Amino acid sequence: MLPLQEISDRLEIQDLLARYSFAIDERDWDALDEVFTSDAVIDYRETGGARGTLAQIKAWLPLAMERFPLFQHMVATTRLDLDGDRATSRTILFNPMVYRKDDGAEQVFFIGLWYRDKLVRTEKGWRIAERYEEMGYAHNVPQMPAIPTIDDVPDRI
């Protein structure tokens, strides 16, 4: 039988992962402050994105995601290794996205990946200290211009 603390930790981390998905899907970039530690490092490069601090990623996301009128980040099947106030996890993400072309036509495509996270318990609850997106597969991805880099948004940081 799992100890109550471990049950609580697992539920809190499951909720944390869901809050990340909702923050991204609702474009509520400030909600990421309640998901990540203030000194978190987030690495989306393997899936075509950027790597940076929480502040840099929050400034970059609106520019990077504006080409997509709709997306869903559906997390499932987390392998979680708890070690006191620290944890590591690997979580499956299924990510359907809609890309709007210059002529207004929309194309739906799918990405499957894993989030590899390092988590820490803080006085405000569990937070992600490091996130790495590991690419799995993509289907029906349209031709599109390169996603902006962190350097493309220095005035927002």
MDAnalysis code that builds the backbone (N, CA, C; Angstrom):
import MDAnalysis as mda
import numpy as np

u = mda.Universe.empty(471, n_residues=157, atom_resindex=np.repeat(np.arange(157), 3), trajectory=True)
u.add_TopologyAttr("name", ["N", "CA", "C"] * 157)
u.add_TopologyAttr("resid", np.arange(1, 158))
u.add_TopologyAttr("resname", ["MET", "LEU", "PRO", "LEU", "GLN", "GLU", "ILE", "SER", "ASP", "ARG", "LEU", "GLU", "ILE", "GLN", "ASP", "LEU", "LEU", "ALA", "ARG", "TYR", "SER", "PHE", "ALA", "ILE", "ASP", "GLU", "ARG", "ASP", "TRP", "ASP", "ALA", "LEU", "ASP", "GLU", "VAL", "PHE", "THR", "SER", "ASP", "ALA", "VAL", "ILE", "ASP", "TYR", "ARG", "GLU", "THR", "GLY", "GLY", "ALA", "ARG", "GLY", "THR", "LEU", "ALA", "GLN", "ILE", "LYS", "ALA", "TRP", "LEU", "PRO", "LEU", "ALA", "MET", "GLU", "ARG", "PHE", "PRO", "LEU", "PHE", "GLN", "HIS", "MET", "VAL", "ALA", "THR", "THR", "ARG", "LEU", "ASP", "LEU", "ASP", "GLY", "ASP", "ARG", "ALA", "THR", "SER", "ARG", "THR", "ILE", "LEU", "PHE", "ASN", "PRO", "MET", "VAL", "TYR", "ARG", "LYS", "ASP", "ASP", "GLY", "ALA", "GLU", "GLN", "VAL", "PHE", "PHE", "ILE", "GLY", "LEU", "TRP", "TYR", "ARG", "ASP", "LYS", "LEU", "VAL", "ARG", "THR", "GLU", "LYS", "GLY", "TRP", "ARG", "ILE", "ALA", "GLU", "ARG", "TYR", "GLU", "GLU", "MET", "GLY", "TYR", "ALA", "HIS", "ASN", "VAL", "PRO", "GLN", "MET", "PRO", "ALA", "ILE", "PRO", "THR", "ILE", "ASP", "ASP", "VAL", "PRO", "ASP", "ARG", "ILE"])
u.atoms.positions = np.array([
    [0.845, -1.169, 0.000],
    [0.000, 0.000, 0.000],
    [0.899, 1.243, 0.000],
    [0.523, 2.229, -0.812],
    [1.301, 3.462, -0.882],
    [1.076, 4.312, 0.368],
    [2.130, 4.932, 0.868],
    [1.953, 5.873, 1.983],
    [1.119, 7.080, 1.524],
    [0.409, 7.695, 2.455],
    [-0.438, 8.844, 2.116],
    [0.351, 9.973, 1.462],
    [1.575, 10.225, 1.909],
    [2.379, 11.294, 1.317],
    [2.657, 11.017, -0.160],
    [2.971, 9.776, -0.479],
    [3.235, 9.433, -1.883],
    [1.968, 9.556, -2.725],
    [0.846, 9.146, -2.180],
    [-0.427, 9.304, -2.891],
    [-0.671, 10.787, -3.164],
    [-0.484, 11.613, -2.154],
    [-0.665, 13.054, -2.303],
    [0.293, 13.630, -3.336],
    [1.559, 13.240, -3.264],
    [2.552, 13.737, -4.216],
    [2.173, 13.362, -5.644],
    [1.771, 12.132, -5.837],
    [1.407, 11.669, -7.181],
    [0.208, 12.442, -7.722],
    [-0.782, 12.676, -6.894],
    [-1.956, 13.432, -7.339],
    [-1.596, 14.893, -7.628],
    [-0.769, 15.492, -6.777],
    [-0.361, 16.877, -7.004],
    [0.438, 17.024, -8.293],
    [1.309, 16.073, -8.572],
    [2.108, 16.144, -9.799],
    [1.227, 15.891, -11.015],
    [0.277, 14.981, -10.923],
    [-0.667, 14.756, -12.016],
    [-1.431, 16.043, -12.311],
    [-1.867, 16.739, -11.274],
    [-2.567, 18.015, -11.445],
    [-1.638, 19.067, -12.055],
    [-0.393, 19.092, -11.640],
    [0.593, 20.033, -12.180],
    [0.745, 19.843, -13.686],
    [0.862, 18.597, -14.129],
    [1.002, 18.321, -15.555],
    [-0.241, 18.746, -16.332],
    [-1.407, 18.556, -15.743],
    [-2.648, 19.003, -16.389],
    [-2.714, 20.529, -16.442],
    [-2.263, 21.202, -15.378],
    [-2.287, 22.673, -15.373],
    [-1.378, 23.243, -16.453],
    [-0.256, 22.574, -16.716],
    [0.605, 23.012, -17.819],
    [-0.168, 22.949, -19.138],
    [-0.832, 21.829, -19.394],
    [-1.576, 21.671, -20.645],
    [-2.639, 22.744, -20.796],
    [-3.389, 23.006, -19.735],
    [-4.430, 24.031, -19.810],
    [-3.831, 25.419, -20.009],
    [-2.726, 25.714, -19.345],
    [-2.083, 27.026, -19.512],
    [-1.687, 27.238, -20.974],
    [-1.072, 26.230, -21.582],
    [-0.658, 26.350, -22.975],
    [-1.881, 26.442, -23.885],
    [-2.834, 25.541, -23.737],
    [-3.988, 25.505, -24.633],
    [-4.871, 26.740, -24.513],
    [-4.889, 27.364, -23.342],
    [-5.677, 28.591, -23.147],
    [-4.841, 29.847, -23.369],
    [-3.574, 29.652, -23.747],
    [-2.643, 30.761, -23.998],
    [-2.544, 31.672, -22.768],
    [-2.584, 31.064, -21.621],
    [-2.468, 31.777, -20.350],
    [-1.028, 31.653, -19.875],
    [-0.146, 32.405, -20.517],
    [1.291, 32.274, -20.286],
    [1.670, 32.567, -18.841],
    [0.963, 33.481, -18.186],
    [1.281, 33.790, -16.788],
    [0.957, 32.624, -15.852],
    [0.037, 31.750, -16.254],
    [-0.277, 30.577, -15.433],
    [0.920, 29.642, -15.337],
    [1.875, 29.772, -16.248],
    [3.076, 28.933, -16.194],
    [3.913, 29.236, -14.954],
    [3.707, 30.419, -14.350],
    [4.412, 30.752, -13.105],
    [4.025, 29.799, -11.980],
    [2.847, 29.197, -12.072],
    [2.376, 28.259, -11.056],
    [2.697, 26.810, -11.425],
    [3.393, 26.617, -12.542],
    [3.758, 25.285, -13.013],
    [5.259, 25.057, -12.883],
    [6.045, 26.082, -13.204],
    [7.500, 25.978, -13.214],
    [8.104, 26.742, -12.038],
    [9.307, 26.355, -11.646],
    [10.067, 27.163, -10.702],
    [10.514, 28.425, -11.444],
    [10.805, 29.487, -10.723],
    [11.193, 30.744, -11.369],
    [12.506, 30.609, -12.135],
    [13.349, 29.653, -11.755],
    [14.632, 29.454, -12.444],
    [14.616, 28.233, -13.369],
    [13.440, 27.787, -13.756],
    [13.310, 26.601, -14.599],
    [13.988, 26.792, -15.952],
    [14.440, 25.679, -16.505],
    [14.964, 25.640, -17.868],
    [14.030, 24.750, -18.675],
    [13.564, 25.270, -19.811],
    [12.585, 24.584, -20.650],
    [13.204, 24.415, -22.034],
    [13.198, 23.185, -22.529],
    [13.872, 22.887, -23.788],
    [12.912, 22.218, -24.765],
    [12.455, 23.001, -25.747],
    [11.557, 22.519, -26.792],
    [12.296, 22.299, -28.120],
    [13.619, 22.363, -28.130],
    [14.371, 22.343, -29.394],
    [14.169, 21.077, -30.217],
    [14.069, 19.925, -29.572],
    [13.949, 18.686, -30.337],
    [12.666, 18.652, -31.157],
    [11.663, 19.403, -30.733],
    [10.395, 19.444, -31.463],
    [10.270, 20.721, -32.302],
    [11.390, 21.398, -32.526],
    [11.396, 22.562, -33.406],
    [11.289, 23.894, -32.704],
    [11.280, 23.891, -31.396],
    [11.101, 25.121, -30.635],
    [12.395, 25.683, -30.092],
    [12.287, 26.331, -28.958],
    [13.406, 27.047, -28.344],
    [13.768, 26.425, -27.003],
    [14.901, 26.863, -26.480],
    [15.334, 26.502, -25.134],
    [15.586, 27.799, -24.396],
    [15.090, 27.886, -23.151],
    [15.341, 29.096, -22.387],
    [14.825, 29.004, -20.971],
    [14.939, 30.124, -20.298],
    [14.413, 30.243, -18.939],
    [12.896, 30.384, -19.007],
    [12.256, 30.299, -17.886],
    [10.807, 30.486, -17.848],
    [10.430, 31.844, -18.434],
    [11.122, 32.899, -18.048],
    [10.811, 34.242, -18.570],
    [10.983, 34.300, -20.085],
    [12.056, 33.714, -20.590],
    [12.286, 33.719, -22.038],
    [11.208, 32.926, -22.774],
    [10.855, 31.769, -22.248],
    [9.841, 30.935, -22.898],
    [8.476, 31.623, -22.858],
    [8.138, 32.261, -21.745],
    [6.860, 32.976, -21.669],
    [6.793, 34.111, -22.693],
    [7.900, 34.756, -22.977],
    [7.938, 35.820, -23.981],
    [7.896, 35.241, -25.392],
    [8.480, 34.080, -25.572],
    [8.578, 33.455, -26.886],
    [7.283, 32.763, -27.308],
    [6.577, 32.149, -26.384],
    [5.399, 31.348, -26.721],
    [4.329, 32.109, -27.520],
    [3.956, 33.331, -27.166],
    [2.916, 33.999, -27.957],
    [3.297, 34.150, -29.430],
    [4.542, 34.458, -29.697],
    [5.013, 34.596, -31.073],
    [5.078, 33.238, -31.762],
    [5.572, 32.237, -31.078],
    [5.726, 30.913, -31.666],
    [4.380, 30.245, -31.937],
    [3.387, 30.499, -31.090],
    [2.121, 29.790, -31.186],
    [1.030, 30.544, -31.945],
    [1.305, 31.787, -32.367],
    [0.253, 32.567, -33.014],
    [-0.191, 31.977, -34.347],
    [0.626, 31.188, -35.002],
    [0.279, 30.575, -36.286],
    [-0.703, 29.416, -36.145],
    [-0.944, 29.003, -34.900],
    [-1.810, 27.859, -34.630],
    [-3.092, 28.339, -33.934],
    [-4.231, 28.376, -34.653],
    [-5.456, 28.844, -34.012],
    [-6.001, 27.891, -32.949],
    [-5.574, 26.628, -33.012],
    [-6.076, 25.661, -32.041],
    [-5.054, 24.546, -31.857],
    [-4.946, 24.103, -30.618],
    [-4.098, 22.959, -30.289],
    [-4.573, 22.395, -28.971],
    [-4.254, 21.126, -28.747],
    [-4.579, 20.470, -27.486],
    [-3.372, 19.678, -27.032],
    [-3.030, 19.846, -25.788],
    [-1.923, 19.112, -25.183],
    [-2.533, 18.078, -24.230],
    [-2.584, 16.844, -24.690],
    [-3.221, 15.787, -23.913],
    [-2.150, 14.890, -23.310],
    [-1.962, 15.015, -21.991],
    [-0.948, 14.227, -21.298],
    [-1.568, 12.950, -20.735],
    [-0.761, 11.908, -20.743],
    [-1.220, 10.617, -20.218],
    [-0.002, 9.768, -19.884],
    [-0.223, 8.742, -19.115],
    [0.769, 7.707, -18.850],
    [2.107, 8.301, -18.409],
    [2.135, 8.700, -17.168],
    [3.352, 9.249, -16.579],
    [4.086, 8.173, -15.792],
    [5.378, 8.055, -16.057],
    [6.247, 7.259, -15.191],
    [6.887, 8.247, -14.232],
    [6.629, 8.087, -12.958],
    [7.066, 9.045, -11.951],
    [7.954, 8.349, -10.935],
    [9.132, 8.921, -10.729],
    [10.056, 8.412, -9.723],
    [10.229, 9.486, -8.652],
    [9.676, 9.223, -7.491],
    [9.737, 10.160, -6.369],
    [10.950, 9.881, -5.502],
    [11.580, 10.962, -5.030],
    [12.717, 10.847, -4.120],
    [12.656, 12.023, -3.148],
    [11.817, 11.900, -2.135],
    [11.644, 12.981, -1.162],
    [11.010, 14.205, -1.809],
    [11.753, 15.317, -1.778],
    [11.240, 16.574, -2.338],
    [11.616, 16.775, -3.795],
    [12.090, 15.717, -4.421],
    [12.473, 15.768, -5.834],
    [11.820, 14.591, -6.551],
    [11.649, 14.754, -7.857],
    [11.083, 13.675, -8.655],
    [11.529, 13.850, -10.102],
    [11.507, 12.756, -10.816],
    [11.698, 12.795, -12.261],
    [10.500, 12.095, -12.885],
    [10.173, 12.528, -14.093],
    [9.044, 11.902, -14.771],
    [9.265, 11.891, -16.272],
    [8.566, 10.975, -16.904],
    [8.487, 10.909, -18.360],
    [7.014, 10.700, -18.666],
    [6.437, 11.654, -19.413],
    [5.003, 11.680, -19.648],
    [4.709, 11.741, -21.136],
    [3.782, 10.928, -21.589],
    [3.361, 10.936, -22.987],
    [2.490, 12.164, -23.252],
    [2.730, 12.785, -24.402],
    [1.881, 13.878, -24.869],
    [1.410, 13.558, -26.272],
    [0.093, 13.659, -26.493],
    [-0.491, 13.606, -27.828],
    [-0.975, 15.014, -28.120],
    [-0.526, 15.581, -29.236],
    [-0.720, 17.007, -29.489],
    [-1.272, 17.267, -30.894],
    [-2.618, 17.228, -31.052],
    [-3.179, 17.670, -32.320],
    [-3.094, 19.198, -32.401],
    [-2.780, 19.685, -33.604],
    [-2.642, 21.129, -33.810],
    [-3.287, 21.515, -35.134],
    [-3.732, 22.749, -35.212],
    [-4.276, 23.301, -36.450],
    [-3.338, 24.414, -36.896],
    [-2.883, 24.322, -38.143],
    [-2.027, 25.361, -38.728],
    [-2.844, 26.146, -39.734],
    [-2.809, 27.459, -39.623],
    [-3.518, 28.320, -40.577],
    [-2.505, 28.845, -41.587],
    [-2.720, 28.483, -42.853],
    [-1.843, 28.920, -43.936],
    [-2.129, 30.369, -44.287],
    [-1.238, 30.977, -45.072],
    [-1.398, 32.380, -45.474],
    [-2.706, 32.627, -46.223],
    [-3.193, 31.615, -46.977],
    [-4.450, 31.784, -47.726],
    [-5.681, 31.525, -46.858],
    [-5.492, 31.274, -45.567],
    [-6.594, 31.043, -44.645],
    [-6.986, 29.587, -44.482],
    [-6.488, 28.728, -45.369],
    [-6.794, 27.298, -45.251],
    [-6.146, 26.744, -43.976],
    [-6.831, 25.789, -43.360],
    [-6.322, 25.193, -42.129],
    [-5.993, 23.726, -42.350],
    [-4.947, 23.260, -41.707],
    [-4.534, 21.865, -41.798],
    [-4.304, 21.339, -40.388],
    [-4.907, 20.195, -40.105],
    [-4.729, 19.538, -38.821],
    [-3.551, 18.566, -38.925],
    [-2.695, 18.584, -37.915],
    [-1.595, 17.630, -37.858],
    [-1.424, 17.162, -36.416],
    [-0.630, 16.130, -36.247],
    [-0.477, 15.504, -34.935],
    [0.994, 15.337, -34.597],
    [1.309, 15.519, -33.326],
    [2.648, 15.278, -32.820],
    [2.511, 14.400, -31.569],
    [3.376, 13.427, -31.472],
    [3.458, 12.601, -30.270],
    [4.842, 12.767, -29.676],
    [4.912, 13.039, -28.402],
    [6.209, 13.244, -27.773],
    [6.141, 12.864, -26.312],
    [7.272, 12.994, -25.659],
    [7.360, 12.767, -24.216],
    [7.903, 14.019, -23.566],
    [7.365, 14.334, -22.402],
    [7.962, 15.353, -21.546],
    [8.869, 14.621, -20.563],
    [10.116, 15.025, -20.502],
    [11.048, 14.525, -19.491],
    [11.243, 15.660, -18.496],
    [10.768, 15.476, -17.297],
    [10.762, 16.551, -16.306],
    [11.572, 16.201, -15.069],
    [12.144, 17.256, -14.484],
    [12.698, 17.193, -13.133],
    [11.806, 18.110, -12.307],
    [11.274, 17.576, -11.232],
    [10.320, 18.300, -10.409],
    [10.868, 18.488, -9.009],
    [10.416, 19.561, -8.361],
    [10.811, 19.822, -6.976],
    [9.585, 20.257, -6.181],
    [9.599, 19.871, -4.907],
    [8.546, 20.338, -4.001],
    [8.991, 21.712, -3.480],
    [8.153, 22.694, -3.611],
    [8.439, 24.031, -3.104],
    [7.435, 24.362, -2.011],
    [7.589, 25.518, -1.388],
    [6.607, 25.922, -0.362],
    [5.236, 26.174, -0.980],
    [5.163, 26.325, -2.310],
    [3.885, 26.504, -3.006],
    [3.411, 25.224, -3.687],
    [4.070, 24.113, -3.394],
    [3.693, 22.836, -3.995],
    [4.707, 22.395, -5.038],
    [4.393, 21.318, -5.718],
    [5.292, 20.771, -6.725],
    [5.384, 21.707, -7.922],
    [6.612, 21.836, -8.465],
    [6.868, 22.652, -9.651],
    [7.854, 21.905, -10.550],
    [7.816, 22.223, -11.829],
    [8.774, 21.671, -12.777],
    [10.003, 22.576, -12.774],
    [11.171, 21.996, -12.520],
    [12.424, 22.748, -12.525],
    [13.124, 22.643, -13.881],
    [12.918, 21.519, -14.559],
    [13.488, 21.324, -15.897],
    [12.488, 20.542, -16.726],
    [12.294, 20.987, -17.967],
    [11.430, 20.258, -18.905],
    [12.177, 20.100, -20.210],
    [12.162, 18.873, -20.721],
    [12.745, 18.571, -22.023],
    [11.696, 17.852, -22.849],
    [11.411, 18.365, -24.049],
    [10.487, 17.696, -24.956],
    [11.266, 16.746, -25.847],
    [10.924, 15.479, -25.773],
    [11.557, 14.451, -26.593],
    [10.597, 14.065, -27.716],
    [11.018, 14.286, -28.952],
    [10.166, 14.014, -30.106],
    [9.914, 12.526, -30.257],
    [8.684, 12.177, -30.565],
    [8.326, 10.797, -30.853],
    [8.006, 10.640, -32.331],
    [6.911, 11.265, -32.768],
    [6.478, 11.151, -34.152],
    [5.664, 12.380, -34.533],
    [5.488, 12.553, -35.827],
    [4.629, 13.616, -36.349],
    [3.877, 13.041, -37.544],
    [2.651, 13.519, -37.747],
    [1.828, 13.056, -38.862],
    [1.135, 14.253, -39.510],
    [1.243, 14.325, -40.822],
    [0.537, 15.327, -41.619],
    [0.998, 16.754, -41.324],
    [2.257, 16.924, -40.989],
    [2.785, 18.253, -40.670],
    [2.882, 19.081, -41.949],
    [2.285, 20.270, -41.958],
    [2.326, 21.104, -43.155],
    [3.686, 21.783, -43.341],
    [3.946, 22.221, -44.553],
    [5.092, 23.094, -44.793],
    [4.774, 24.420, -44.117],
    [5.690, 24.930, -43.343],
    [5.471, 26.214, -42.682],
    [6.811, 26.859, -42.411],
    [6.814, 28.181, -42.272],
    [8.075, 28.867, -41.961],
    [8.622, 28.399, -40.618],
    [9.924, 28.576, -40.457],
    [10.554, 28.209, -39.187],
    [9.913, 28.974, -38.038],
    [9.825, 28.310, -36.899],
    [9.307, 28.952, -35.691],
    [10.340, 29.975, -35.222],
    [9.900, 31.142, -34.768],
    [10.854, 32.149, -34.275],
    [11.730, 31.586, -33.158],
    [12.900, 32.172, -33.010],
    [13.808, 31.768, -31.945],
    [13.672, 32.727, -30.763],
    [14.284, 32.377, -29.681],
    [14.330, 33.269, -28.508],
    [14.902, 34.617, -28.908],
    [15.909, 34.616, -29.782],
    [16.541, 35.859, -30.208],
    [15.616, 36.759, -31.008],
    [14.525, 36.188, -31.548],
    [13.557, 36.983, -32.300],
    [12.639, 37.808, -31.408],
    [12.693, 37.610, -30.093],
    [11.787, 38.306, -29.181],
    [12.521, 39.025, -28.033],
    [13.677, 39.661, -28.293],
    [14.412, 40.254, -27.169],
    [13.659, 41.396, -26.486],
    [12.792, 42.085, -27.240],
    [12.063, 43.198, -26.635],
    [10.973, 42.745, -25.686],
    [10.607, 41.473, -25.709],
    [9.553, 40.939, -24.836],
    [10.123, 40.324, -23.570],
    [11.429, 40.161, -23.513],
    [12.045, 39.481, -22.368],
    [12.429, 40.483, -21.305],
])
